[in-house]
């Protein structure tokens, strides 16, 4: 059961990453279209790399935030148990 819950958690994290990556890809594409579409020859490779890096950074920060919130809940629960 523990292994199954970890697999589900990993799949959900992967879905978050993919959605973030696609969003970054769209934002980069729009920016490229409006600003530098005609200047650089191999623009799609650059857009995909930049979108991938942005998605990695955003996903890492989002996971960090959820871990901090989980740690805060655990500490709060621990402090409440100590006071009782």
C-alpha positions as CSV (number, residue, x, y, z in Angstrom):
1,X,0.0,0.0,0.0
2,X,2.9,2.4,0.9
3,X,4.5,1.7,-2.5
4,X,1.2,2.4,-4.3
5,X,0.7,5.7,-2.5
6,X,4.3,6.8,-3.5
7,X,3.6,5.9,-7.1
8,X,0.4,7.9,-7.1
9,X,2.3,10.8,-5.5
10,X,5.0,10.6,-8.2
11,X,2.5,10.6,-11.0
12,X,0.7,13.7,-9.6
13,X,4.1,15.5,-9.3
14,X,4.8,14.5,-12.9
15,X,1.5,15.9,-14.0
16,X,2.3,19.2,-12.2
17,X,5.7,19.4,-13.9
18,X,4.2,18.7,-17.4
19,X,1.5,21.3,-17.0
20,X,4.1,23.8,-15.8
21,X,6.4,22.9,-18.7
22,X,3.5,23.3,-21.2
23,X,2.6,26.7,-19.7
24,X,6.2,27.8,-19.9
25,X,6.5,26.6,-23.5
26,X,3.4,28.6,-24.5
27,X,4.7,31.8,-22.7
28,X,8.1,31.4,-24.4
29,X,6.4,30.9,-27.8
30,X,4.3,34.0,-27.4
31,X,7.3,36.1,-26.3
32,X,9.3,34.7,-29.2
33,X,6.6,35.4,-31.7
34,X,6.3,39.0,-30.6
35,X,9.9,39.9,-29.9
36,X,12.6,37.8,-31.6
37,X,10.8,35.5,-34.1
38,X,12.7,36.7,-37.1
39,X,16.1,37.3,-35.6
40,X,17.3,33.9,-34.5
41,X,17.4,31.0,-37.0
42,X,17.0,28.0,-34.6
43,X,14.4,29.6,-32.4
44,X,12.4,26.4,-31.5
45,X,15.3,24.7,-29.9
46,X,16.0,27.8,-27.7
47,X,12.3,28.1,-26.8
48,X,12.1,24.5,-25.7
49,X,15.2,24.7,-23.7
50,X,14.2,27.9,-21.9
51,X,10.7,26.5,-21.3
52,X,12.1,23.3,-19.9
53,X,14.5,25.2,-17.5
54,X,11.6,27.5,-16.4
55,X,9.4,24.5,-15.7
56,X,12.1,22.8,-13.7
57,X,12.6,25.9,-11.6
58,X,8.9,26.5,-11.0
59,X,8.2,22.9,-10.2
60,X,11.1,22.8,-7.7
61,X,9.8,25.9,-6.0
62,X,6.2,24.6,-5.9
63,X,7.4,21.3,-4.3
64,X,9.5,23.2,-1.8
65,X,6.5,25.2,-0.8
66,X,4.4,22.1,-0.3
67,X,7.1,20.5,1.8
68,X,7.4,23.6,4.0
69,X,3.6,23.6,4.5
70,X,3.7,19.9,5.4
71,X,6.6,20.6,7.9
72,X,4.6,23.5,9.4
73,X,1.6,21.2,10.0
74,X,3.7,18.5,11.6
75,X,5.4,21.0,13.9
76,X,2.0,22.5,14.8
77,X,0.7,19.1,15.6
78,X,3.7,18.2,17.6
79,X,3.5,21.5,19.6
80,X,-0.2,20.9,20.3
81,X,0.6,17.3,21.5
82,X,3.3,18.6,23.8
83,X,1.0,21.2,25.4
84,X,-1.6,18.6,26.2
